[in-house]
Structure formats: C-alpha cells, structure tokens
Amino acid sequence: MNIQQIVQLPALEAAPRLLGQIISRITPAGEIRCRIVETESYGGAEDKGSHAYGNRRTNRTEMMFRQGGTCYIYLIYGMYHCLNVVTGPEDDPQAVLIRAVEPLTSRDEQLMLLLRQIPSGKLKTLCNGPGKLCRALDIDKSLNGIHLLASGAQLRLEQADEQELEQLVIECGPRINIDYAEEYAAHPWRFYIKDHTYLSVKNKMPQAFTLPHNSIDADI
C-alpha cells in the first residue's frame, strides 16, 4: 500500500501503516529527512480522545475535517507544536499524531541538533516526542493545512522502501496522557517500531501488532 492510499484510510488503519514512512522538511539550512517510528490514532467523532469528539468543528479542529493528506498542527501547553497527518475522507475528522521520528543520515541528525540547539550528547532525546520532533524539524503553525503529498512542499510525506517496511516489528499500546478520554484512554491506539531508540515512552505491557492485508479491526 502506497502513501497516497494510506492517507485515505481511517486514522486507526493509517497509524500503523505510517510507521517507517519518510518525512521531508525543507528548512533554510537544507532538507531534513526522517523516518516515522511512533504514531497515535485519533479518529472519528466517537473518539473521546480526539479534538473533534462529537464532531466538534472549530477554527482549531477544522483541518481534521479535510481530505486525507492534509497537515494538522496545533499548540499544546502554549509552547509545543504537534504534527498530525489528516486521514480519511472529507468531513470525517481523522488524524494521526506523529509522536517520534528518526533522522535518516548523520547530516539530517546534525541539522536537527542545530535547530533544537542541543549538543550531540543529547541525541536520544532529539526527536523522541511530538514537541521535540517539531522543534527539530522547525515545524510550527505556519505549516498548518498544507498538503503533505504535494511535490516540492516545505513539509511532505514520502514513500519508504517496501522491503524495509515489511521488516518492521510493530507493537501497540494505550495512547499517552489522555486520561480525559475515559474508556477510550485504554485502547491500544499508539503504534511504534519495537525497541526503537527514539521511542517517546516505553510501553509497560506491549502488545504485538501485525498489519493485516486489508483493513484492521477498530476495536483492537
């Protein structure tokens, strides 16, 4: 399944399939490319963890109602930006939070360290969280709403090598810091590459996850 097909899926199906895919960010210092290693699904008006729960349509959430492939960026705690990939059809609020990424090369790594303004000794904490990766990729709300599949876009998704994707070992578990989501807080809708260096949070009770050939059960 290619990246164009993935972003048309519901968030719960797209989230594990975005693992291993590539993010490209064009900055004044040059292009930075990184691999997605951790995601969270926030899908549909019924998800109490979603900003658009109950079809809440505001200036902030409007991007979640766009056609899949749009970028949804918001600010938390008044200081940290979060990058989301909008998925699914128009008017159905679906989004996948990108929680952690891995720089592809040493050059990408150095550019990200420069943007974060941290020493190389802090490499493990460079982009192992949604706010950290946005700082490391110079992502803010000025990029909100751009199409991530557009050729030459400042921020875009790129297709990873299919053979590499097939080798990924994926685990899943509950999403992070969403106690307010009540019964939805415990659903294992966070997906990540097993034992990856850049994971934001270690899962105490990891569950193995295998990508099905078609769609996945939304009740996993």
C-alpha positions, 0 to 999 in steps of 0.5 A: 500500500502506497502513501497516497492510499494510506492517507485515505484510510481511517486514522486507526488503519493509517497509524500503523501503516505510517510507521517507517514512512519518510518525512521531508522538511525543507528548512533554510539550512537544507532538507531534513529527512526522517523516518516515522517510528511512533504514531497515535490514532485519533479518529472519528467523532466517537473518539473521546480522545480526539479534538473533534469528539462529537464532531466538534468543528472549530477554527482549531479542529477544522483541518481534521475535517479535510481530505486525507493528506492534509497537515494538522498542527496545533499548540499544546501547553502554549509552547509545543507544536504537534504534527498530525497527518489528516486521514480519511475522507472529507468531513470525517475528522481523522488524524494521526499524531506523529509522536517520534521520528528518526533522522535518516543520515548523520547530516539530517541528525546534525541539522536537527541538533542545530535547530533544537540547539542541543549538543550531540550528547543529547541525541536520544532525546532529539526527536523522541516526542511530538514537541521535540520532533517539531522543534527539530524539524522547525515545524510550527503553525505556519505549516498548518493545512498544507498538503503533505503529498504535494511535490516540492512542499516545505513539509511532505510525506514520502514513500519508504522502501517496501522491503524495509517496511515489511521488516518492521516489528510493530507493537501497540499500546494505550495512547499517552496522557489522555486520561480525559478520554475515559474508556477510550484512554485504554485502547491500544491506539499508539503504534511504534517500531519495537525497541526503537531508540527514539521511542517517546515512552516505553510501553509497560505491557506491549502488545504485538501488532501485525498489519493485516492485508486489508483493513484492521479491526477498530476495536483492537 
